[in-house]
Amino acid sequence: MKKQLILPVALMSIGTAFAQAQGRYDDRGYGRGYGNNREYGRADSRRDPVRSTIETLYAIEARSRVDRHEADHIRGAIQELTEFANRRDRGRFHRDSLNDALRHLRDLAQADQLHPRDRRTLGAQLNELNRLREFDNRRY
């Protein structure tokens, strides 16, 4: 009887160890959840702040429960930042798209429906994007 019980218990403990070793989240952008503090909301700060903000917004959209107003701000910011990034990649700095995205982000950084950690992250990314806009103003 003891021999029959040892094998299933051993297999269960090995399976549990492997599951814990893999972590709670994966690395596809949703890995910055509240249970995993590896790189929460930073999406690799050495990279482009526009793309980093877009990734953060997708992650917030996936895990947050917000009303239609805030969801529209999330989608609007993603759309404007994507448009800005596409035009910038073609050599055109489209200030209007960036300004519209910043307006959406300012509203989201103040939204009570978002987790405080998300608001802080968006606030920091808002500052990065403001610096990007100011850098462009000094360039011309």
C-alpha positions in Angstrom: 0.0 0.0 0.0 2.8 2.4 0.9 4.6 1.7 -2.4 1.5 2.5 -4.4 1.1 5.8 -2.6 4.8 6.9 -2.9 4.8 7.1 -6.7 1.8 9.4 -7.1 3.0 11.7 -4.3 6.5 11.9 -5.9 5.0 12.8 -9.3 2.8 15.4 -7.8 5.6 17.1 -5.9 7.9 17.1 -9.1 5.0 18.6 -11.1 4.4 21.3 -8.5 8.1 22.1 -8.4 8.2 22.6 -12.2 5.1 24.7 -12.2 6.5 27.0 -9.6 9.8 27.3 -11.4 8.1 28.6 -14.5 6.6 31.5 -12.7 3.1 32.8 -12.7 3.1 34.8 -15.9 4.8 34.5 -19.3 7.0 37.1 -21.0 4.6 38.2 -23.8 3.7 41.6 -22.3 1.3 40.2 -19.8 4.2 39.1 -17.6 4.2 42.4 -15.8 1.2 41.4 -13.6 0.9 42.2 -9.9 2.3 38.9 -8.8 5.6 39.2 -10.7 7.7 42.3 -10.0 10.5 41.5 -12.4 10.1 44.4 -14.7 6.6 45.7 -13.9 5.5 48.3 -16.4 9.0 49.1 -17.6 9.0 47.1 -20.8 12.7 47.5 -21.0 13.5 51.2 -20.4 16.4 51.1 -22.9 13.9 50.8 -25.7 11.7 53.3 -27.4 9.4 55.0 -24.8 6.5 55.0 -27.4 6.6 51.3 -27.9 7.1 50.7 -24.2 4.0 52.7 -23.4 1.9 50.9 -26.0 3.0 47.5 -24.5 2.0 48.8 -21.0 -1.4 50.0 -22.3 -2.1 46.6 -23.8 -1.2 44.9 -20.5 -3.4 47.3 -18.5 -6.2 46.8 -21.0 -6.0 43.0 -20.6 -6.0 42.9 -16.8 -8.1 46.0 -15.8 -11.9 46.3 -15.4 -12.8 49.8 -16.4 -15.9 51.5 -17.7 -16.3 52.5 -21.3 -14.9 56.0 -20.8 -11.5 54.7 -19.5 -11.5 51.9 -22.1 -11.9 54.5 -24.8 -8.9 56.4 -23.4 -6.8 53.2 -23.4 -7.7 52.4 -27.0 -7.3 56.0 -28.1 -3.9 56.3 -26.5 -2.8 53.0 -28.2 -4.2 54.2 -31.6 -2.5 57.7 -31.4 0.8 56.3 -30.2 0.8 53.7 -32.9 0.1 56.3 -35.5 2.8 58.5 -34.1 5.3 55.7 -34.1 4.5 54.7 -37.7 4.9 58.2 -39.0 8.1 58.7 -36.9 9.5 55.6 -38.4 9.0 57.1 -41.8 10.9 60.2 -40.7 7.9 62.5 -39.8 7.4 63.6 -36.2 3.6 64.0 -36.0 3.1 66.3 -33.0 -0.7 66.1 -33.2 -0.8 62.3 -32.7 1.6 62.6 -29.8 -0.4 65.4 -28.2 -3.7 63.4 -28.5 -2.0 60.4 -26.9 -0.6 62.5 -24.1 -4.2 63.8 -23.4 -5.4 60.2 -23.1 -2.5 59.2 -20.9 -3.1 62.2 -18.6 -6.7 61.1 -18.1 -5.6 57.5 -17.4 -2.9 58.6 -15.0 -5.7 60.2 -12.9 -8.3 57.4 -13.3 -9.5 55.9 -10.0 -10.5 52.7 -11.8 -6.9 51.8 -12.5 -4.7 50.1 -10.0 -2.4 52.7 -8.3 0.6 50.9 -9.7 -0.7 51.3 -13.2 -1.4 55.0 -12.6 2.2 55.5 -11.4 3.6 53.6 -14.3 1.5 55.6 -16.8 2.6 58.8 -15.0 6.3 57.9 -15.5 5.7 57.0 -19.1 3.8 60.2 -19.6 6.9 62.1 -18.3 9.1 60.2 -20.8 6.8 61.1 -23.7 6.7 64.7 -22.6 10.5 64.8 -22.7 10.4 63.3 -26.2 8.0 66.0 -27.3 10.2 68.8 -25.7 13.3 67.3 -27.3 11.6 67.6 -30.7 10.6 71.2 -30.0 14.2 72.2 -29.3 15.4 70.4 -32.4 13.5 72.7 -34.8 
